[in-house]
Amino acid sequence: MSTMGNLHILSRSGEPFRDRVEAGRLLGYSLKSLRLQKPVVLGIPRGGLVIAREVSRMLGGDLDIVLARKLRAPDNPELAIGSVSETGKVFLDRSLVELLNVPEQYIAQEKDFQMAEIGRRMAMVRSVLPKTPLSGRDTIVMDDGVATGSTLQAALWAVRNESPSSLVAAVPVGPEETVRHLSADCDDMYVSRVPNYFSAVGQFYIHFAQVEDDEVVSMLGDEARRKRLNESSHGI
């Protein structure tokens, strides 16, 4: 493992994971070294939730989904100029907004567009699992891999706005330039594999089937039942 500041690269291997479950468990072993106290483990939909589920089980944490969306730059949808959380709170990278001379009207329209998508997902998941408050909690944000990293970056910006006690990002695989960039937006960044050659996240999984909405609802429903059982056993 090589550690550079708060960036923890666990391997330079390009070997593929069997599936997201294996990738999540490998990350979970590594994250145990942080000794976090009952962390909130947030998965980026949809594949990131499978990773987060395995880690939350291993760390004894609370599983939840992060519904933040990136605000896309004009004419460059892969570039994030900011993010919006499910509460509607906006974070803007002001230096980038000024550099690109992005009009306020565009930002307002983009926020409305992304809030509509968040609203669709909220209707699907929040009736199953209410949002876990992040203030004062150790929080881990996870995806099944990063390429440009803009979606994970947007999630980190949004989560930071909720004042967690610590903010960790963790992914199974990503290119070095991307993960170095992302490490600036969190307290610690863990990456299982940073291969010398990277073209797409899917090349590092033997089984990389799309995770469907009903699977997301099922995972969150399992977490809601676990919480209810835990609360009843403690007489809450």
Wavefront OBJ file of the C-alpha trace (Angstrom):
o trace
v 0.000 0.000 0.000
v 1.254 3.481 -0.806
v 0.035 6.520 1.136
v 0.366 10.074 -0.153
v -1.065 12.583 2.271
v -4.653 11.480 2.719
v -4.684 9.302 -0.424
v -4.322 5.585 0.287
v -3.621 3.479 -2.819
v -3.835 -0.170 -1.788
v -2.542 -1.750 -5.008
v -1.351 -0.952 -8.539
v -2.862 -4.200 -9.802
v -5.057 -4.256 -12.891
v -6.583 -7.597 -11.922
v -10.402 -7.508 -12.106
v -12.696 -8.044 -9.135
v -15.124 -10.942 -9.337
v -18.070 -8.615 -8.657
v -19.132 -5.629 -6.552
v -19.571 -7.784 -3.435
v -15.931 -8.896 -3.540
v -14.784 -5.335 -4.256
v -16.773 -4.019 -1.294
v -15.393 -6.612 1.100
v -11.814 -5.857 0.077
v -12.409 -2.163 0.734
v -14.045 -2.978 4.056
v -10.939 -4.778 5.298
v -8.815 -1.740 4.458
v -11.216 0.755 6.042
v -11.168 -1.098 9.368
v -7.792 0.545 10.028
v -9.546 3.929 10.406
v -11.390 2.640 13.504
v -14.449 4.747 12.756
v -17.250 4.751 15.318
v -20.463 3.389 13.758
v -19.963 5.274 10.486
v -22.671 6.219 8.018
v -21.779 4.453 4.765
v -23.307 6.165 1.735
v -23.565 4.481 -1.646
v -23.841 6.420 -4.892
v -26.683 4.882 -6.918
v -26.832 2.441 -8.151
v -23.754 0.212 -8.168
v -22.108 2.098 -5.329
v -24.827 0.948 -2.956
v -23.706 -2.688 -3.306
v -20.170 -1.651 -2.330
v -21.483 0.426 0.587
v -23.677 -2.421 1.851
v -20.708 -4.758 2.210
v -18.616 -2.097 3.953
v -21.391 -1.088 6.355
v -21.786 -4.722 7.380
v -18.067 -5.105 8.026
v -17.732 -1.844 9.955
v -20.992 -2.094 11.898
v -22.214 1.126 10.341
v -25.468 2.566 9.036
v -26.150 2.137 5.319
v -27.766 4.905 3.286
v -27.857 6.249 -0.241
v -26.490 9.611 -1.350
v -28.890 11.356 -3.706
v -26.724 14.376 -4.500
v -26.381 15.258 -8.167
v -23.665 17.163 -9.948
v -24.411 20.481 -11.614
v -23.043 20.066 -15.111
v -20.938 22.660 -16.865
v -22.462 24.167 -20.023
v -21.471 22.123 -23.104
v -19.446 19.726 -20.911
v -21.748 17.381 -18.953
v -18.837 15.402 -17.488
v -17.454 18.481 -15.710
v -19.039 19.355 -12.352
v -19.324 23.036 -11.483
v -21.083 22.188 -8.244
v -23.635 19.899 -6.665
v -27.087 19.887 -5.152
v -28.134 17.701 -2.224
v -31.506 16.073 -1.687
v -32.334 18.924 0.699
v -31.885 21.364 -2.205
v -28.699 22.858 -0.790
v -26.308 23.942 -3.541
v -22.527 23.922 -3.474
v -20.779 25.825 -6.266
v -17.141 25.714 -7.278
v -17.052 29.508 -7.555
v -13.614 29.659 -9.166
v -14.745 27.285 -11.919
v -18.068 29.110 -12.375
v -16.168 32.386 -12.835
v -13.570 30.823 -15.105
v -16.266 29.431 -17.406
v -18.416 32.561 -17.044
v -21.490 30.452 -16.222
v -24.666 32.592 -16.046
v -26.760 32.474 -12.854
v -29.823 31.643 -14.962
v -28.082 28.511 -16.285
v -27.178 27.429 -12.731
v -30.801 27.883 -11.600
v -32.102 25.839 -14.543
v -29.522 23.094 -13.995
v -30.406 22.942 -10.296
v -34.107 22.551 -11.156
v -33.302 19.779 -13.639
v -31.181 17.831 -11.156
v -33.672 18.350 -8.294
v -36.342 16.757 -10.484
v -34.173 13.634 -10.805
v -33.428 13.694 -7.068
v -37.171 13.999 -6.433
v -37.856 10.904 -8.530
v -35.317 8.903 -6.577
v -36.439 10.314 -3.219
v -39.995 9.184 -3.918
v -38.615 5.708 -4.555
v -36.252 5.335 -1.588
v -37.202 7.663 1.267
v -40.513 5.913 1.900
v -38.405 2.789 2.462
v -35.462 4.251 4.396
v -35.584 7.760 5.906
v -32.454 9.849 5.435
v -29.760 9.352 8.074
v -28.557 12.679 9.565
v -24.829 13.134 8.924
v -23.986 15.971 11.311
v -21.292 14.861 13.745
v -21.025 11.372 12.214
v -18.052 9.640 10.596
v -19.198 9.309 6.983
v -17.917 7.224 4.078
v -18.998 7.937 0.492
v -18.607 5.035 -1.940
v -19.024 4.175 -5.603
v -18.133 1.051 -7.589
v -15.339 2.940 -9.328
v -14.477 6.334 -10.794
v -13.450 7.496 -14.251
v -13.709 11.304 -14.352
v -14.815 11.347 -10.703
v -17.294 14.203 -11.133
v -20.243 12.303 -9.622
v -18.271 11.305 -6.528
v -16.900 14.830 -6.231
v -20.426 16.250 -6.280
v -21.478 13.796 -3.574
v -18.504 14.756 -1.391
v -19.315 18.452 -1.749
v -22.932 17.842 -0.754
v -22.053 15.594 2.192
v -19.461 18.066 3.490
v -22.261 20.657 3.629
v -23.988 18.448 6.237
v -21.055 18.795 8.685
v -19.964 15.174 9.278
v -17.246 14.718 11.905
v -15.053 13.068 9.249
v -15.479 12.455 5.531
v -13.927 9.468 3.774
v -14.191 8.529 0.092
v -13.576 4.939 -0.959
v -13.733 3.203 -4.339
v -12.463 -0.118 -5.667
v -10.739 1.330 -8.735
v -9.892 4.552 -10.540
v -7.141 6.296 -12.524
v -4.425 8.018 -10.510
v -5.077 11.558 -11.734
v -8.755 11.309 -10.785
v -8.239 9.863 -7.309
v -5.526 12.414 -6.515
v -7.942 15.181 -7.480
v -10.752 13.688 -5.371
v -8.538 13.298 -2.311
v -8.573 17.083 -1.916
v -12.322 16.972 -1.175
v -12.250 14.523 1.752
v -10.276 13.700 4.883
v -9.140 10.297 3.573
v -9.419 8.629 0.167
v -9.062 4.855 -0.158
v -8.668 3.145 -3.538
v -8.172 -0.619 -3.772
v -6.544 -0.601 -7.210
v -5.003 2.179 -9.275
v -3.847 0.382 -12.442
v -1.303 1.723 -14.886
v -3.822 1.422 -17.727
v -7.426 2.535 -17.204
v -10.148 2.894 -19.831
v -13.442 2.200 -18.019
v -14.642 0.997 -14.611
v -16.312 -2.067 -16.123
v -13.017 -3.520 -17.350
v -12.065 -4.197 -13.716
v -15.043 -6.453 -12.968
v -15.700 -9.964 -14.263
v -19.402 -9.541 -13.421
v -20.637 -5.946 -13.820
v -24.376 -6.201 -14.396
v -26.445 -3.064 -14.032
v -28.045 -2.674 -10.606
v -31.774 -2.080 -11.056
v -34.025 0.217 -9.033
v -35.832 -2.697 -7.381
v -32.489 -3.995 -6.083
v -31.758 -0.560 -4.589
v -35.150 -0.538 -2.842
v -34.554 -4.086 -1.576
v -31.143 -3.214 -0.070
v -32.529 -0.115 1.632
v -35.532 -2.081 2.884
v -33.169 -4.618 4.483
v -31.339 -1.759 6.204
v -34.617 -0.260 7.481
v -35.602 -3.626 8.977
v -32.166 -4.004 10.582
v -32.504 -0.582 12.185
v -35.989 -1.344 13.511
v -34.800 -4.625 15.027
v -31.796 -2.904 16.580
v -33.964 -0.166 18.073
v -36.501 -2.629 19.495
v -33.741 -4.763 21.020
v -32.430 -1.664 22.800
v -35.897 -0.659 23.942
v -35.964 2.529 21.867
l 1 2 3 4 5 6 7 8 9 10 11 12 13 14 15 16 17 18 19 20 21 22 23 24 25 26 27 28 29 30 31 32 33 34 35 36 37 38 39 40 41 42 43 44 45 46 47 48 49 50 51 52 53 54 55 56 57 58 59 60 61 62 63 64 65 66 67 68 69 70 71 72 73 74 75 76 77 78 79 80 81 82 83 84 85 86 87 88 89 90 91 92 93 94 95 96 97 98 99 100 101 102 103 104 105 106 107 108 109 110 111 112 113 114 115 116 117 118 119 120 121 122 123 124 125 126 127 128 129 130 131 132 133 134 135 136 137 138 139 140 141 142 143 144 145 146 147 148 149 150 151 152 153 154 155 156 157 158 159 160 161 162 163 164 165 166 167 168 169 170 171 172 173 174 175 176 177 178 179 180 181 182 183 184 185 186 187 188 189 190 191 192 193 194 195 196 197 198 199 200 201 202 203 204 205 206 207 208 209 210 211 212 213 214 215 216 217 218 219 220 221 222 223 224 225 226 227 228 229 230 231 232 233 234 235 236
